[in-house]
Amino acid sequence: MDWAFGAPTLGEIEKRLRHLGTAWASDALIALESASPQSLEITHNLLARGRQQTLRECLDAELTLTRTTIRTPDFLEGVRAALVDKDRSPIWEREAQGGQTPPA
């Protein structure tokens, strides 16, 4: 687990999980692939930066990101899929654009 999730990028995490080829790694890949790409990037960055920050700095960073993230299309799509339509089939921005990450 440390080896796979200790990778510096999400792409490398996915590559390492594929390399492991275990049932656990396959389940982890399925979970990652179903999550919002935007949320995965944000979480990965927060965890990486958090290693060098105090708890207060981490909490401040999370609050700042939350205030902006709740206005993004992926957040709204997640709410729609989970709470409004309850279809559990979100279409994330990257998927809607044919696998391309939208410009920042």
C-alpha positions in Angstrom: 0.0 0.0 0.0 2.8 2.4 0.9 4.6 1.7 -2.4 1.5 2.2 -4.5 0.1 5.3 -2.8 3.5 6.8 -2.1 3.9 7.7 -5.8 4.4 11.4 -6.6 1.5 11.6 -9.0 -1.9 10.1 -9.5 -0.9 8.6 -12.8 2.0 6.9 -11.1 -0.3 5.6 -8.3 -2.5 4.0 -11.0 0.5 2.6 -12.8 1.8 1.0 -9.6 -1.6 -0.4 -8.7 -1.9 -2.0 -12.2 1.6 -3.4 -11.7 0.6 -5.1 -8.4 -2.2 -7.0 -10.2 -3.8 -8.1 -6.9 -7.5 -8.2 -6.1 -6.9 -5.4 -3.6 -5.1 -3.3 -6.2 -7.9 -3.9 -8.7 -10.5 -2.8 -6.2 -8.4 0.3 -5.4 -8.2 1.2 -9.1 -12.0 0.8 -9.5 -12.5 3.2 -6.6 -10.1 5.7 -8.0 -11.6 5.5 -11.5 -15.1 6.2 -10.1 -14.1 9.2 -8.1 -14.0 12.8 -9.4 -10.6 13.4 -11.1 -10.7 16.9 -9.7 -11.2 15.7 -6.1 -8.5 13.1 -6.5 -6.0 15.8 -7.6 -7.0 18.1 -4.8 -6.7 15.4 -2.2 -3.4 14.1 -3.5 -2.0 17.7 -3.4 -3.3 18.4 0.1 -1.8 15.2 1.4 1.6 15.9 -0.3 1.7 19.5 1.0 0.4 18.5 4.4 3.5 16.6 5.2 5.4 19.9 5.7 2.5 21.9 7.3 1.1 22.3 10.8 -2.4 21.0 11.6 -3.7 24.7 11.5 -2.1 25.2 8.0 -3.7 22.0 6.8 -7.1 22.9 8.1 -6.9 26.4 6.6 -5.9 25.0 3.2 -8.9 22.6 3.3 -11.3 25.4 4.2 -10.0 27.6 1.4 -10.2 24.8 -1.2 -13.7 23.8 0.1 -15.0 27.4 -0.5 -13.9 27.3 -4.1 -14.5 23.6 -4.9 -18.2 23.7 -4.0 -18.7 25.9 -7.0 -17.1 23.7 -9.6 -18.9 21.5 -12.2 -17.5 18.3 -10.7 -18.8 19.1 -7.2 -22.2 20.0 -8.6 -22.3 16.8 -10.7 -21.4 14.7 -7.7 -24.3 16.2 -5.7 -26.6 15.6 -8.6 -25.6 12.0 -9.0 -25.6 11.2 -5.2 -28.3 13.4 -3.8 -30.6 14.7 -6.4 -31.1 12.0 -9.1 -29.5 9.3 -6.9 -28.4 7.5 -10.0 -24.8 7.2 -8.8 -23.6 7.8 -12.3 -21.7 11.1 -12.3 -20.2 12.4 -15.5 -17.0 14.2 -14.5 -15.6 17.1 -16.5 -12.7 15.0 -17.8 -15.2 12.3 -19.1 -17.5 14.9 -20.6 -14.5 16.3 -22.6 -13.4 12.9 -23.9 -10.8 12.2 -21.2 -9.1 15.6 -21.3 -8.7 17.7 -18.2 -10.4 21.0 -18.5 -8.2 24.1 -18.6 -7.5 25.7 -15.2 
